[in-house]
Amino acid sequence: MDSNTSNLYSDYSISGGGLGDTYNFGQLHFHWGENATSGSEHALNGKKYLKKFKCLGLSKMQCYLIGCRFPMELHVVHYKNRYASFQAALKSNDSEALAVIAVFFKVN
């Protein structure tokens, strides 16, 4: 390994911003759909991605009924550093064992 190479599993962690502990990087994964009308697992501030659908002439209610979402969502999952591994954190009953950063993607 040269000096410009990082190991995600040991070199990256997050803390602060309301987290009561330090969390180590565990994994990342994506959620996406068949087209630009679905894909994300979550909403932003309780709102799903509606702007594109308003342009298509759909009402807010129609969008909610068909489950409008962001086209894609990335999850960067971290585990509390008191656990020996990501798997150990997953198996725990600790509701604060994981911290996830979610990133929504917009398709133009």
C-alpha positions as CSV (number, residue, x, y, z in Angstrom):
1,M,0.0,0.0,0.0
2,D,1.5,3.3,-1.0
3,S,1.2,6.5,1.1
4,N,-1.7,7.8,-1.1
5,T,-4.0,4.8,-0.5
6,S,-6.7,4.7,2.2
7,N,-8.6,1.9,3.7
8,L,-12.2,2.8,4.1
9,Y,-12.7,0.3,6.9
10,S,-10.0,1.7,9.1
11,D,-9.3,5.3,8.0
12,Y,-12.8,6.9,8.1
13,S,-15.1,7.7,11.0
14,I,-17.7,10.3,11.9
15,S,-18.5,12.0,15.2
16,G,-20.2,15.1,16.5
17,G,-23.3,16.7,15.0
18,G,-25.6,15.1,17.6
19,L,-23.8,11.7,17.6
20,G,-22.9,10.7,21.1
21,D,-20.0,8.5,20.0
22,T,-17.5,8.0,17.2
23,Y,-18.7,5.7,14.3
24,N,-16.4,3.8,12.0
25,F,-17.1,3.3,8.3
26,G,-18.9,-0.1,7.8
27,Q,-20.3,-0.2,4.2
28,L,-22.0,1.8,1.5
29,H,-24.9,0.8,-0.8
30,F,-27.3,2.3,-3.2
31,H,-31.1,2.1,-3.7
32,W,-32.4,2.9,-7.2
33,G,-35.4,2.2,-9.3
34,E,-36.3,1.2,-12.8
35,N,-36.7,4.9,-13.8
36,A,-36.5,8.4,-12.5
37,T,-39.8,8.1,-10.6
38,S,-38.7,5.8,-7.9
39,G,-35.7,4.5,-6.2
40,S,-34.9,6.2,-2.9
41,E,-35.8,4.5,0.3
42,H,-36.4,7.7,2.2
43,A,-37.9,11.2,1.9
44,L,-36.3,14.6,2.7
45,N,-38.0,16.5,5.5
46,G,-41.0,14.3,5.1
47,K,-41.3,15.2,1.4
48,K,-40.6,13.0,-1.5
49,Y,-39.2,14.3,-4.8
50,L,-42.2,16.1,-6.4
51,K,-40.8,18.8,-8.6
52,K,-40.2,16.6,-11.6
53,F,-43.7,15.2,-11.3
54,K,-45.3,18.6,-11.1
55,C,-43.7,19.3,-14.4
56,L,-45.5,16.2,-15.8
57,G,-48.8,17.6,-14.6
58,L,-49.3,15.3,-11.7
59,S,-50.8,16.7,-8.5
60,K,-49.1,16.3,-5.1
61,M,-51.7,13.6,-4.1
62,Q,-51.1,11.7,-7.4
63,C,-47.4,11.7,-6.6
64,Y,-47.9,10.4,-3.1
65,L,-50.3,7.7,-4.4
66,I,-47.8,6.4,-7.0
67,G,-45.0,6.7,-4.5
68,C,-42.8,9.4,-6.0
69,R,-39.3,9.3,-4.7
70,F,-35.8,10.5,-5.6
71,P,-34.3,8.4,-8.5
72,M,-31.5,7.1,-6.3
73,E,-30.2,7.2,-2.8
74,L,-26.7,6.3,-1.4
75,H,-26.3,5.1,2.2
76,V,-22.9,5.4,3.9
77,V,-23.3,3.2,7.0
78,H,-21.1,3.6,10.0
79,Y,-21.0,1.5,13.2
80,K,-20.3,2.6,16.8
81,N,-16.6,2.2,17.5
82,R,-17.3,0.2,20.8
83,Y,-18.2,-2.7,18.6
84,A,-15.4,-5.0,17.2
85,S,-16.9,-5.0,13.7
86,F,-19.8,-3.9,11.5
87,Q,-21.4,-7.4,11.9
88,A,-21.2,-7.2,15.7
89,A,-23.0,-3.8,15.6
90,L,-25.7,-5.3,13.3
91,K,-26.3,-8.2,15.6
92,S,-26.6,-6.0,18.7
93,N,-29.9,-4.7,20.1
94,D,-28.4,-1.2,20.4
95,S,-30.7,1.3,18.7
96,E,-27.7,3.6,18.3
97,A,-25.3,0.9,16.9
98,L,-25.4,2.4,13.4
99,A,-25.2,5.9,12.0
100,V,-26.2,6.4,8.3
101,I,-25.4,9.3,6.0
102,A,-28.0,9.3,3.2
103,V,-27.4,11.2,-0.1
104,F,-30.2,11.7,-2.6
105,F,-29.5,11.9,-6.3
106,K,-31.4,14.0,-8.8
107,V,-31.6,13.0,-12.5
108,N,-31.7,15.8,-15.1
